[in-house]
């Protein structure tokens, strides 16, 4: 058969363009942003490119809402991508975190150093990878999504090119991320070798019928794939890169990684374990439960000794990954709903906290250190209150979204006969009070004083300021950061008092995987 005959015999894949339109919005937006950045001039660089980025994300949000539906549905693009509430709902979180990152990065040095088009183009490319990852229906699209997500992030971590710690952060993330990707790829290859399929539904069908659940090749593949995904989700003991990379990366990039990357990692963990491997739950659930316990303990204990807010939030993120992993372990529809709910409130809590860190590190000589918050309650209550709400919510105090999220997760563990995991979540939350309440105490219980230089051979004097901060220290000098911070803090309180809208969305997400019904 000639080449022409082969081409003629080839059949083009059937593509549902409506279903894939949110992905086109972010991937196409990245190209448009890069082209617009070629235009010289302050207006194009400072206004046009960020607006185009927000426009692309806004279009993706609109198209996602247009595509919204409940229940399981037929995969699109020849079975490569899912088109259900799980992928659509978690994609909304990626887009919201992207809009917040544009606001956080607008005045950042990393944006000037790397170039506006390059920075936002890479961010949109990473979000496109997250969308593919959350929708992946087979092993190939899973790996493509995780690489498309990760490679732009390696560069973004090093985007503050004149700062040594930023370059170090990018290099560490590249090396460790590559090890995680290689581990994941090896595990996926073994799963394919054991089952003979790449599609999640076909893998689930093969396990128990053609392949024994105790098959060593299959179990080794599951173990390696779990380790590779644990790298991406900062699950202990695969978390060691997280504090260093979070601290070294530009803080807007850290905020983006903390919420969007973790959401994407848990999106594929949920889909992979609950759709492709649900038949082998008896084998993998105890191992994931052990990882959840280790993660909760290591994350909370590690955060106690931190004096850097970024490192503290990194260790806190490790502990929060353990809470969310508990929702995967139970392997039920309620566990899926609880994890999706917690991912949403995790976004609100962390963006509120990182907004305050960004606002303070730009004006304080202490950078992202805990000391930069001293006296913040008296000097800038508009920043102190969002940070207070974020800390209380992360600790799980009532009347905050974090409390509802943890209650939902504990309820899922009890319902799934994993009640002892719920007890571990409570114990971890109690330990976390040590470092979350310390942040609140520093803001509200330390005196607000300025240090004036003294004469030679005399000590510097501390005085109580009479009339506020310098213009740069006023939070109103960064209105976009203050706006995002206040909105996220308000959402944290609102969904803590009126959680029903998020409950409905989580319920829709829970209908996505028919194997759990």
N, C-alpha and C positions, 0 to 999 in steps of 0.2 A: 504494500500500500504506500503510495507516495505521500509526501508531506502535505500536498494540497488535499488529498483524501482525508488525512488525519485531521487537518484543520476543519474541513467540512463536516466531519463526523463529531467534532467536539461540540458539546452542548453548554451554552452559557448558563451560569447559575441563575436561578430565579431570585430576584431581590425585591423585597418590600421596601420601596423608597420612603414611604411614610414612616414605617417602623424604625428605619435607620437614620431618619432626618436629624435627630439631636446629635448624632455622631458627626454628620456632615457639618452641622453648625460650629462645633468646636474645632474639627480638623480644618474646615474651610476658613474659619476665623483665624487660625494660626497663620495660614498663608497670607490672608488679607492684612493682618497686623504686620507681618514681616515686610510686605510690599509698601505699606503706608509709612513704615519707619525709614524708608529710603528718602522720603521727602525731608529736605533740610528745613530748619527753622524751629524756633522755640515752641510755636503753637502746635506744630505737628508732633513734636516729641513729647511735650508736656500735657497736651490736651487730646489731640486727635487719636493717638495710638491707645491711650488708656480708655477713651470712650469707645473705640472700636472693640476693644477687649471686653468691656462690660456689655456692649451690644451683642457680641457673639454669645456670651454666656446668657444674656437675657433671652436671645432667640432660642437657645437650647432649653431654657426653662419653659418657655412658651410651647415649644414643640413636644417637650416631655409631657406637659399637662394635656396637650391635644391628643397624645397617644395613650393617655392613662386608661387602664382597664384592670379589672380584677380577675382572679382565677388563673389557672395554668393556660398557656396558649402554645400554638405551634411555633417552633423556632423559625427564625428568618435566615436569609442568606444560606440556603441549603443546609439548615440545621446547625450552622456555626454559632449563631447568636440567639439568645433568648429575648423574648419581647413580653416581659411580664412585670408585675408590680414590684418585684424584688429589684430588678435592674433599673426600672424607671424611678422608683422611690429613692434608692441610694444614689442614683445619678443626680437627683435634685440636690443632694447634700454636697456632691462635688462642685456643682455650679455655684451654689451659695458660698462655699468656702473660696471659690475662685474670685467672686465679686469682692469678698472681704479682703482677699490678698491684694487685689488691685488698689484698694484704699490704703491698706497698710504699707504697700511698697511705694506709693506715689512720691513721697519725699525721701525715700531711703537712698543711701549712698550706693547700694548694690545696683540700683536702677541706673544711676549715672555711669557707674563703672562698666557695666556689661552692655548697656544700650537698651533703650526702652523696647524696641521691637524684638530684640533677641530674648529679653527677660519674659515679656508677656507671650511671645510666640512659643517659647519652651513650656511655659505654664499651661497654655491651651493644649499643646501636644501631650503633655502629661495627663491632663484631664480626659483627652480623647482615649488614652490608654486605659485610664480608670473605667471609662464607660464600656470599653471592650471587655475588660476584666470582669466587671459586674454582670455582663451579659453572656460570658463565655459558656458555651454548651458542649465543647469538646476540649481535649487536651491541647490541641494546636492553638486555638484561639486563646486559651488560658495563658500559654507561654508568650504568645505575641502581645497580649494585653499587659502582662507583667513587665515585659521588657520596654514596651512603649511608655509605660508609666515611669519606669525607673531611670532610663537613660537621660531624659531631660532633667530629672531631679538631681542626678550626679552633677550636672553642669550648674544648675541653679544654686546648689550648695556652695560652689566655688565662685559665684558671680561677683562677690566683693573682692576683685582680683588683687587689690593692693593690701589686703589684710591676710596675714599668714594663717590665722586660725580658720579663715573661710576656705583657703586652698587646701589646708589639711583636712577639713571636714569633707570637702568634695572627694579627695583622694581616698579617705577612709571609707566613705559610703560606696565609692566605686569598687574598692577591693572586696569589702565584706558583702556588698550587694551581689557582686559577681559570684562569690562563693555560694550565697543563698540561691542564686539562679541556677548554678550548676547542680546543686543538690536537688533542687526541685525538678530540673530537667531529667536527671538520672532516675528519680522516683517515678516520674510520668512515663519514662521509657519502660521501666519494669512493670508498671501497671498495664501498659499496652502489651508487653510481652506475655503477661499472665492471662489477660482477657481476650486479646486479639482485636480490641476495639479502641477507638479514640473518643467516640461520643459518650456523654455522661449516661444517657438512658441505656445505651447498649452495654456499657460497663456494668451498670446496676443489674441488667438482665442476665449478664453472663455469670455474675457472682452468685453462687448457690446452685446454679443449674449446670453450666459447663465447667466452672472453676470452683473448687472448694474454698470456703472462707478462711481455712487454715493453710492455704497454699503458701509456702515460704516466699516464693517470688512475689506474690501479691502483697503479702504483709510487709516485705522489705520495701516494696514500692510505696506503699501507704506511709510507712515510717519516714522515708526520705522526702516524700512530697510534703508531709506534715512539717518536717524540719525546715524545708525551703520556705513554706508559707509562714512559719513561725518567725523566720528572719524578718520578713516584710511587716508582720504585725507587732514586732517587738515583744514576742512571748519569750519568757525565760526558759531555758538558759541561753537563748539565741538573741539576747537583748543588748549585749555589751556595747554595741556600736551606738546605741540610741543617745545616751547622755552626751558623748563627745560630739557626735554629728549635730545634735540639736543646739549645743552651745556654740559651735564654730560657725554654723550656717547663718546667713543674714536672718534676722528675727522674722520678717514677713515670710521667708521661705520655711523657717521652722514652724510657724503657725500653720502654713499650708500643709506641711508634711504631717504635723501632729493630728490634724483632723481628716484631711482628704485621703492621705495614704493609708491611714489606719482603717477608714471606712471601706476603701477599695479592697484592702487585704481581707477584712472580715466578710465582705460581699462574696469573694470567691471561696473563702473557707466555708461559709454557709452553703453555697451552691454545690461545692465539690463534695463535702462530707454528707450533706443531707439529700443530694440527688444522685451522685455517682456511686457513693460508698455506703448508702444507708443500709444495704443488706449485710454489711460487715460491721455494723455498729457495736456489736458485742465485743469485737476485737479492738476497735480504735477508741471507744468511749473511755475506758479506764485510763488509757495512756493520756488522752486529752485532759481528763480530770486531774491527773497528777501534774500535768503542765500548768493547769489553771491554778492549782494550789501553790506551786512553786512561784509562779508569776506574781500572784497576789502578795505573798510574803516578801519575796525579793524586792518587788517594786516599792512597797510601802516602807520597808526597813531602809532601803537605799535612799529614799527621799528625805529621811529624817536629818541626815548629816549635811545636806546641801545648803550652801550660802548663795548660790547662783539661782535666780528664779527660773531660767531656762533649763538648767539641769534638774531643778526640783520638779518642774512640769514634765520633763522627760521621764524621770523615775515614776512620777504619778501616772503618766501614760502607760508605763509598763504594768503597773498595778491595775489600771482600768482595763487593759487588754485581758488580764486574768478574769475580771468580772464578766466581760463579754464572752470569753471562751466557755464559761459555765453554761451560757445559753445554747452553745453549739453542742455541748456534751449530752444534754438531755435528749436531743434528736427528735423533738416534737414540734408541732405547729406553734404551741405556746412559747417554746424556746426560741423559735425563729422570730416570732413577733417581739418578744422581749429584747432580743439582741438588736433588731432593727430600731426599736424605740430608743434603746440606750445609745445607739450610734447617733441618732438625731440630737438627743439632749447633750451628748458629749461634744458635739460641734458647737452648740450654743455656749456651753460652759467654758470651753477652751479658747474660743475666739474672744470672749469677753476678757479672759485672763491675759491672753497674749496682746490684746489691744492696749492694756495698761502697761505691760512690760515695754512695748514699743514706744509708747508715749513718754515713759520715764527714762529709758536708756538714751534717748536723744538729747536730754537736757541735764541728766545727772552725771556727776563725775564717777559715780559708782556703777555706771552702766546697767547691766541686768542683775546686779547684786541685790540681796535682800535689803541692804542699807539704803538703796535708792528709794525705798518706800517709806522711810522714816518720816513721820509727821504728815503723811499724805492726807490723812483724814481732815486735819485742820487747814492744810494749804489748798488742796484740790479735791473736795468731796465728790465732784463729778467723776473723778477717776477712782477714788477710794471705794465708793459704793459698788460700782461694777465688779471690782476685784473682790470685795467682801462677798457679794452674791455668788461669784464664780467659785470662791473657796468653799463657801457653805454648801453649795450644790455638789461640788466634787466630793465633799466629805459625806454627803447624803443627808443633810438636815431637812426636816419637814418644811413644806411650803416652797420647796424648790423642785425643779425638774429632775435633778439628780436623785432626790429621795424617791420620786415616783419610779424612775428608771431602775433603781436598785431593788425596790419593792417588787417590781414586775419580774426582774431576773430571779429573785429569791422565790417568788410564787411559781415560776417555771421549774426551778430545781425541785421544789417540794412536790409539784404535780407530776414530775417525771421520775420520782423515787430517787432523787439525788439530794435529799434534804441536807445531808452533811456539807454539801457544797454551798448551800445557802448560809449555813453557820460560818463557813470560812469567809464568805463575802461580808458578813456582819463583823467578824473579828478583824478583817482587813480594813474595813471602814473605821473601826475604833482606833486602830493603830494610826490611820491617816490623819486623825484629828491633831496629832502632835505637830505636823508640819503645816497643815492648812490653817489651823488656829494661830500658829506663830506668825503667819503672814498678816492676819487680821490684827493681831496684837501690835505688830511693828507699825502698822498704818495709823492705828487709833490711840495707842498708849505710849508712844514716844514723843518727846517734846519737839516742836517745830522750831528749830534754831538754825541760824546761819553762823558760820565761823569766820571772823574777821582777822586778817593778819595782824600780829602785834609788832611792837618795835623790836629791833635786834635784842637778843638775850631775854626777851620776854615771851611768854606763852601767848598763843592766839586766843582771842576772846570769842565766846559764844554769846550771841544776842538774839532776843526774840524779834523777828521781823515785824515791822509796823504795818506795812501795806503790801502784802502778797509777794509774788514772784517777779522775775524778769519777764518780759514779753515772750521769750522763747519757752519759758517754763509754764506758761499759762496753757492749759489744755485746749483753750479756744484757738490757739495758734496752729493746732492740727485738727481742724474740724472734722475731716473725713475719718480719722482714727477714732475721735471721740464719738462720732455718730454710730459707727459700726459697734464700738464697745457698748454704748448705751442700748442699742437695739438688741444685741445678743444678751445683755444682762436682763433687759425687759422680757425677752422671750423665755429666759431661764425661770423667771418668776411667774410669768403668765402660764406656761405649761406645767408649772408646779402646782398652780391653783386650779387651772382648767385644762386638764390633760386630755380631755375627750377628743379634740381634733387629731392629736398625734396617735391616740389609741385607734381611731378609725383608719388612719394611714397604715399603722403597724398591722392592723387586722387584714387590710388589703394585701400587704406584703406577705402575710402568712398564708395566703391562698395560692401563692405562686408555685409551690412545689407539690404536685399531686401525690407523690409518694408518701407524704406525711398525713394525708387525710385518713 
